[in-house]
Amino acid sequence: MPQAIRKRGRPKAGDQKPATVQVLDRALDVLELLARGNGLTLSQIAETTGQPPSTVHRILTTLNQRGMAESDAATQAWHVGPACFGLGAAFTRRADIVDRARPILHKLMEDTGETANLGVLYGDTVLFVSQIETQQPVRACLAPGTRVPLYASGIGKALLAFGSDDALQAILDGPSLAGFTPQTLVSPDALREDLSRTRHRGFAVDDEERAVGMRCVAAPVLDVAGQPIAGISISGPTHRVGPAHLKTLGAVVVAAAEELTQAIGG
């Protein structure tokens, strides 16, 4: 008796695990590794994923052409590329963090009179995803998509201060901390001391460390596990965001970050 021919379509319930596209699995393994890492060489990627270097090279070349991976010419290290922001932004829209943050940012701007920002953790940087600008003639402006090193931004230092020791150590073990202004904390000891003060008072301060004449006050937004995944900040010129105002502004920023933490189920 002839065997019945299986119709094409979805596997029947109880069938074996669906077949996968092996090369896509391998590429996604590489991409996920890049997202977790802080810059990896081709040989490190090959060793970690268990794939031949020639295969990894082809995958990286393809990802690079699509803007999803990029290499540092000086260190030969590979990182996730800017095209991943588009994919992440799509999830962000689904997760609703930007939409939930906007009214909180708007109120924060009105309460403080300064530009309010939302940034998310992106490797060893802060990726700014939303901003409500003040109407003051002199104001800070960071366009969505801007990336800033963790150690040289208010939100970044809030994330480091309330994050894991491993995340901080990865920054300190990486390339030398580059100075953007004379105020940038390029010494590991100075950065550790600043992060200790941040934990004690509950908010971080970027004191002209990224841009001369600008000061920023920031606090972390936590996920359901209590880990920092984003941050809220206000930023403005030093003559308005003065040392005498930091405690008051810090309390307002912390309250806004806590409100967003609750809004996303953190």
C-alpha positions in Angstrom: 0.0 0.0 0.0 1.6 3.4 -1.0 2.6 5.7 1.8 0.5 8.8 2.3 2.2 12.0 1.1 2.7 14.6 3.9 1.2 17.9 2.8 3.5 20.9 3.0 2.9 23.4 5.8 3.3 23.6 9.5 4.6 20.5 11.3 1.9 18.5 13.1 1.6 18.6 16.9 4.1 16.1 18.3 6.5 16.4 15.4 10.2 16.7 16.2 11.7 20.2 16.8 11.3 22.3 13.7 14.4 22.6 11.5 16.3 25.8 11.7 18.4 27.7 9.2 21.9 26.9 10.5 23.7 29.9 9.0 21.1 32.2 10.5 21.5 30.5 13.9 25.3 31.0 13.7 24.9 34.7 12.7 22.5 35.4 15.6 24.9 33.7 18.0 27.6 36.1 16.9 25.3 39.1 17.1 24.1 38.2 20.6 27.7 37.8 21.7 28.6 41.2 20.4 25.6 42.7 22.2 26.8 41.2 25.5 30.4 42.0 25.0 32.5 45.2 25.2 34.4 44.7 21.9 35.6 41.3 20.8 38.2 40.2 18.2 37.4 37.8 15.5 39.4 35.1 17.3 37.6 35.7 20.6 34.2 35.4 18.8 35.3 32.2 17.1 36.5 30.6 20.3 33.4 31.6 22.3 30.9 30.5 19.7 32.9 27.4 18.6 32.7 28.4 15.0 35.6 28.3 12.5 37.3 31.7 12.1 36.5 31.7 8.4 32.8 31.3 9.1 32.9 34.1 11.7 34.7 36.3 9.2 32.0 35.8 6.6 29.2 36.4 9.2 30.9 39.6 10.5 31.4 40.9 6.9 27.8 40.3 6.1 26.6 42.0 9.4 29.0 44.9 8.7 27.5 45.4 5.2 24.1 45.6 6.8 25.2 48.0 9.5 24.6 45.5 12.2 28.3 45.1 13.2 31.3 47.3 13.0 34.9 47.0 13.9 37.3 49.4 15.6 40.3 49.9 13.2 42.6 50.6 16.1 41.8 47.6 18.3 40.4 45.2 15.6 37.5 44.7 18.1 34.0 44.1 16.8 30.8 45.8 18.2 27.1 45.8 17.4 26.4 48.4 14.7 24.0 51.3 14.5 21.5 49.4 12.4 20.7 47.4 15.6 19.3 50.6 17.0 16.4 50.4 14.5 15.6 46.9 15.7 16.0 47.9 19.3 13.8 51.0 18.7 11.1 48.7 17.3 11.1 46.7 20.5 11.2 49.9 22.6 8.0 51.0 20.9 6.5 47.6 21.7 7.8 47.7 25.3 6.4 51.1 25.5 9.2 52.6 27.6 9.5 55.7 25.4 5.8 56.3 25.3 5.5 55.8 29.0 8.4 58.1 29.6 7.2 61.1 27.6 4.7 62.5 30.0 7.1 61.9 32.9 9.9 63.7 30.9 7.5 66.6 30.1 6.6 67.1 33.7 10.2 66.9 34.7 11.1 69.6 32.2 8.3 71.8 33.5 9.2 71.2 37.2 12.9 72.0 36.7 12.9 74.3 33.7 15.6 72.2 32.1 15.8 69.7 29.2 14.7 66.2 30.3 16.3 63.1 28.8 15.8 59.4 28.6 18.7 57.1 27.8 19.1 53.3 27.7 22.0 51.1 28.4 23.7 50.1 25.2 26.9 48.1 25.7 29.4 50.5 27.3 27.5 53.6 26.3 24.2 55.4 27.0 21.9 55.6 23.9 19.7 58.6 24.1 16.2 57.7 22.9 14.0 60.6 23.9 14.2 64.2 25.0 11.9 67.1 26.0 13.7 70.4 25.4 13.3 73.4 27.7 12.2 76.7 26.1 15.1 78.5 27.6 17.3 80.2 25.0 20.4 78.4 26.2 19.8 74.6 26.5 21.3 71.2 26.2 20.4 69.1 23.2 21.2 65.5 22.5 19.4 64.0 19.5 17.8 60.6 19.8 20.4 58.0 18.6 23.3 59.8 20.3 25.7 57.5 22.1 27.8 58.7 25.0 30.3 56.7 27.1 28.9 55.5 30.4 31.7 57.1 32.5 31.3 60.6 30.9 27.5 61.1 31.3 25.1 61.6 34.1 22.8 58.7 33.0 25.9 56.5 32.3 27.3 57.1 35.8 23.9 56.4 37.4 23.8 53.1 35.5 27.3 52.2 36.6 26.7 53.2 40.2 23.6 51.1 40.6 24.7 48.3 38.3 26.9 45.2 38.7 30.5 45.3 39.8 31.3 43.3 36.6 29.9 46.1 34.4 32.1 48.7 36.1 35.2 46.5 36.0 34.7 45.9 32.2 34.8 49.7 31.7 38.0 50.0 33.9 39.6 47.0 32.2 38.9 48.4 28.7 40.8 51.1 26.8 42.0 54.1 28.7 39.2 56.5 29.6 39.3 59.3 27.1 38.9 62.9 28.4 36.3 65.1 26.7 36.9 68.1 29.0 39.3 68.9 31.8 36.6 67.7 34.2 36.2 64.2 32.7 36.9 61.4 35.2 39.7 59.5 33.5 41.2 58.0 36.6 39.7 54.7 37.8 40.1 55.8 41.4 38.3 59.1 40.7 35.5 57.4 38.9 35.0 54.8 41.7 34.9 57.7 44.3 32.3 59.5 42.2 30.1 56.4 41.8 30.3 55.9 45.6 29.0 59.4 46.1 26.3 58.7 43.5 25.1 55.6 45.4 25.0 57.5 48.7 22.9 60.4 47.5 20.8 58.5 45.0 21.6 60.5 41.8 24.6 61.1 39.5 26.0 64.4 38.5 27.8 65.1 35.2 29.8 68.2 36.2 31.0 69.5 32.8 32.5 66.1 32.1 31.1 65.7 28.6 30.7 69.4 27.6 32.2 72.5 29.1 29.5 74.7 30.6 26.9 72.0 30.9 25.8 70.1 34.0 23.5 67.1 34.2 21.6 65.3 37.1 20.5 61.7 36.5 18.9 58.7 38.2 18.5 55.1 37.1 15.4 53.3 35.9 15.2 49.7 37.1 13.8 46.5 35.6 11.8 43.8 37.3 15.0 42.3 38.7 16.1 45.7 40.2 18.8 46.1 37.6 19.4 49.5 35.9 18.4 49.4 32.2 17.8 53.1 31.5 18.1 56.5 33.1 16.3 59.9 33.3 18.2 63.1 33.5 17.9 66.9 33.3 20.7 68.9 31.7 21.4 72.6 31.4 24.1 75.3 31.6 26.1 75.5 34.8 24.8 78.9 35.7 21.3 77.5 36.1 22.1 74.0 37.3 24.4 75.2 40.1 25.9 73.3 43.0 23.4 74.9 45.4 20.5 73.4 43.4 21.8 69.9 43.0 20.1 68.4 46.0 16.7 69.8 45.1 17.0 68.9 41.4 18.3 65.4 42.3 15.2 64.7 44.4 13.0 65.6 41.5 14.9 63.5 39.0 15.0 60.5 41.4 11.2 60.8 41.7 10.8 60.8 38.0 13.0 57.8 37.5 11.1 55.9 40.2 7.8 56.8 38.5 9.1 55.3 35.2 10.4 52.3 37.0 7.0 51.6 38.4 5.4 52.3 35.0 7.4 49.6 33.3 6.9 47.1 36.1 10.4 47.5 37.6 
